[in-house]
Amino acid sequence: MMDFAIWIENLGLFSDIRGSAYEYPILLALHLVGIAFAGGLILITDLRLLGWAFGGHSVASVVNALRWPKRLGFVWVGGCGFLLAMSKAEGYFLNGAFQIKMTLLFLVVVHALVFRPTVYNKPEELDKAPELPGRAKLAATLSLLLWIGILSAGRAIGYLNAPNGLHYTQLLHTILTLGRG
Amino acid sequence: MLIENPVNTFAIVFPILEILHIAGFAVAIGSVAAVDFRILGYGLQQQTPSQIAKATGFWMLGGLVLAIFSGFGLYSSDPDMYYLNWSFIIKMIVLVTAIVLNYTIHRKIAQTDSTTGGAKAVAVISLVLWAAVIFGGIFIAFVMGGL
């Protein structure tokens, strides 16, 4: 696995990103611009599913219109994130926060598979219900929690840049150590 | 008596403030971007710009307040480094410009539901300014040395 990581990060494109003074921060900034733009779309979808915003508008009018923009946002943010991670593949693969972030991203896929058939693919049915069904609110709540977790784990990556990497089981220990100053 | 800044006493405080800062600006800028993309003809189609602005106004302001206050906390960890950092200075100038634009011209354009060339230009300027604020923030950490 580590040989693979070292091979990846030494590919021309990725070693360029690592070696350049500006490419890495520019990609990081583009990653965050995407997070802000696409994050707003996820927030709007979830707020509508919770009934906290756009109450006067149908669930379908919000969910359907934002599907493709969210996918594009995901490709943008994921694309930048992929380039960032691969440029320092060895460090990232060994980084506990990165491992947690990837696990949470996998759970986002699971979340989509679980809730698509009953929520995201059936917004018209949600509109017909007398009030928002519990499954819509559950989908929105889990989505918000997952993305907050991904954001937090993403920021934590920079703090766990131990030379030999850090296994996720060491994360709690590190947080407790940080807490003691 | 010297009172220690808790941001510097507990190492965990700074990353927590950073996470709140990112979450806050993502909510705020994401809300503005939804209005701007609508003016440009993308994203939400069945809602007018004014309806989107009204529905997200609370979240825009809440996110902005969270980002600004967590930003004060981050700044307090090392004020000398920040105010001498050219990326930070540019960020502050662009940020103030973006906030003023948002609550003046941008608000007016959104309220009239205008999608003329002028309105689209304002939407593009708004998106560019907010993206520039994020760039300014990221580059603080990558700019060694100050002015």
Interface residues (C-beta under 8 A of the other chain):
Chain A: A21 Y22 Y24 P25 I26 L28 A29 L32 V33 I35 A36 F37 A38 G39 G40 L41 L43 I44 L47 A53 F54 G56 H57 S58 S61 V62 A65 L66 P69 I148 L151 S152 R155 A156 Y159 I175 L178 G179 R180 G181
Chain B: T9 F10 A11 I12 P15 E18 I19 I22 A23 F25 A26 V27 I29 G30 S31 V32 A33 A34 F37 Y42 G43 L44 Q45 Q46 Q47 Q51 A55 T56 F58 W59 W130 A131 I134 F135 G137 I138 F139 A141 F142
